Amino acid sequence: MSAWNYFIGNTTSATWSIIEPDTTPGEAWAPAIQLTMVMNGLIRITAPAPSIDPDCIDFLGNKLPTCPQINVAYVMPGTLASSVIIAADMQNTSTLRGHFTEFPSNEQTVLVQARFANNVIPEHVVLHDGPCTENQS
């Protein structure tokens, strides 16, 4: 048997959240760069939030040269790839829309969120755009 411990970065605070079943907050931006761990339930995240504007106008009113690719991720308890995300799309740094969040589970979704100190994303490697695939963890 073995146990693995990972340093996730310098954090400043943590929040325990309970979201009622079938809740749709809609479009939002991360309040800070934070790690989110799903303990129970389900999150469906669409990023960037879909625009109802067919001309692809960003939230500042600028026309985009092309419409951004929209990715959908389901975050739920289970593996590291399925239950942990880093939210970093803060409104003051985002060039697109925020993310669109839904909690479609028929039970409460329970989250633990830890903000990173000074809004600094920990060292990481970007494997590709979009959610993790089955072979990533």
C-alpha positions as CSV (number, residue, x, y, z in Angstrom):
1,M,0.0,0.0,0.0
2,S,1.1,3.5,-0.6
3,A,-0.2,7.0,0.1
4,W,0.5,10.0,-2.2
5,N,0.6,13.6,-1.0
6,Y,0.8,16.5,-3.4
7,F,1.6,20.1,-2.7
8,I,-1.1,22.1,-4.5
9,G,0.2,25.6,-4.0
10,N,0.0,28.3,-1.5
11,T,-3.6,28.8,-0.5
12,T,-5.2,31.6,1.6
13,S,-8.6,30.3,2.6
14,A,-11.0,27.4,2.0
15,T,-14.8,27.3,1.6
16,W,-17.2,24.4,2.0
17,S,-20.2,24.8,-0.3
18,I,-23.5,22.9,-0.5
19,I,-25.6,23.5,-3.6
20,E,-29.2,22.3,-3.8
21,P,-30.1,19.8,-6.5
22,D,-30.9,21.0,-10.0
23,T,-29.5,24.5,-9.5
24,T,-28.3,26.7,-12.4
25,P,-26.4,29.8,-11.4
26,G,-25.7,30.5,-15.1
27,E,-22.8,32.6,-16.4
28,A,-20.1,33.6,-13.9
29,W,-16.4,34.3,-13.5
30,A,-14.2,32.8,-10.8
31,P,-14.0,35.2,-7.8
32,A,-10.3,34.3,-7.5
33,I,-8.0,31.6,-8.8
34,Q,-9.0,28.6,-6.8
35,L,-8.9,24.9,-6.6
36,T,-12.4,23.2,-6.5
37,M,-12.9,19.7,-5.3
38,V,-16.2,18.0,-5.7
39,M,-17.1,15.8,-2.7
40,N,-20.7,14.9,-3.8
41,G,-23.0,15.6,-6.7
42,L,-22.2,16.9,-10.1
43,I,-21.1,20.1,-11.9
44,R,-21.6,20.8,-15.6
45,I,-19.3,23.6,-16.7
46,T,-19.5,25.1,-20.2
47,A,-16.6,27.4,-21.1
48,P,-16.7,30.0,-22.3
49,A,-20.3,30.5,-21.5
50,P,-22.3,30.2,-24.8
51,S,-23.1,33.5,-26.4
52,I,-26.6,34.1,-27.7
53,D,-25.0,36.5,-30.2
54,P,-24.3,34.8,-33.6
55,D,-21.8,37.5,-34.4
56,C,-19.5,36.5,-31.5
57,I,-19.3,39.7,-29.4
58,D,-17.2,39.4,-26.2
59,F,-18.5,40.8,-22.9
60,L,-16.7,44.1,-23.6
61,G,-18.7,44.5,-26.8
62,N,-15.8,43.7,-29.2
63,K,-16.4,41.7,-32.3
64,L,-14.2,38.5,-32.2
65,P,-12.5,37.4,-35.4
66,T,-13.9,33.8,-34.9
67,C,-16.2,32.3,-32.4
68,P,-14.4,30.5,-29.6
69,Q,-14.6,26.8,-29.2
70,I,-17.0,25.9,-26.4
71,N,-16.0,23.0,-24.1
72,V,-18.2,21.1,-21.7
73,A,-16.8,19.4,-18.6
74,Y,-18.6,17.2,-16.0
75,V,-16.9,17.4,-12.6
76,M,-17.9,14.7,-10.0
77,P,-16.4,12.6,-7.3
78,G,-14.2,9.8,-8.4
79,T,-10.8,10.2,-9.9
80,L,-8.4,13.1,-9.8
81,A,-9.3,13.9,-13.4
82,S,-13.0,13.9,-12.7
83,S,-13.3,15.7,-9.3
84,V,-10.7,18.5,-9.2
85,I,-10.5,21.7,-11.3
86,I,-8.7,25.0,-11.1
87,A,-11.0,27.9,-11.9
88,A,-9.0,30.9,-13.2
89,D,-11.3,32.8,-15.5
90,M,-11.6,36.0,-13.4
91,Q,-13.5,38.8,-15.0
92,N,-10.6,41.3,-14.8
93,T,-8.3,39.0,-16.8
94,S,-10.8,37.2,-19.1
95,T,-10.9,38.1,-22.7
96,L,-14.0,36.0,-23.4
97,R,-17.2,35.4,-21.6
98,G,-17.2,33.7,-18.1
99,H,-18.2,30.0,-17.6
100,F,-21.7,28.7,-17.4
101,T,-22.3,26.5,-14.4
102,E,-25.1,24.0,-13.7
103,F,-25.5,21.5,-10.8
104,P,-27.9,19.0,-12.5
105,S,-27.6,16.2,-9.8
106,N,-30.7,15.1,-8.0
107,E,-28.8,15.3,-4.7
108,Q,-26.8,18.1,-3.1
109,T,-23.5,19.0,-4.7
110,V,-20.8,19.5,-2.0
111,L,-17.6,21.4,-2.9
112,V,-14.4,22.4,-1.1
113,Q,-12.8,25.5,-2.7
114,A,-9.4,26.8,-1.8
115,R,-8.1,30.1,-3.1
116,F,-4.5,30.4,-4.2
117,A,-2.4,33.1,-2.6
118,N,-2.1,36.3,-4.7
119,N,-4.1,34.7,-7.5
120,V,-1.1,32.8,-8.6
121,I,-1.8,29.6,-10.6
122,P,0.5,26.8,-9.4
123,E,3.1,25.3,-11.8
124,H,1.4,23.1,-14.3
125,V,1.5,21.8,-17.9
126,V,-1.4,22.3,-20.3
127,L,-2.0,19.1,-22.1
128,H,-4.7,20.4,-24.4
129,D,-7.8,22.7,-24.4
130,G,-10.9,21.2,-23.0
131,P,-11.8,18.7,-20.2
132,C,-9.6,15.7,-19.3
133,T,-10.1,12.5,-21.3
134,E,-10.4,9.0,-19.9
135,N,-6.6,8.4,-20.2
136,Q,-5.6,11.5,-18.2
137,S,-5.4,11.9,-14.4
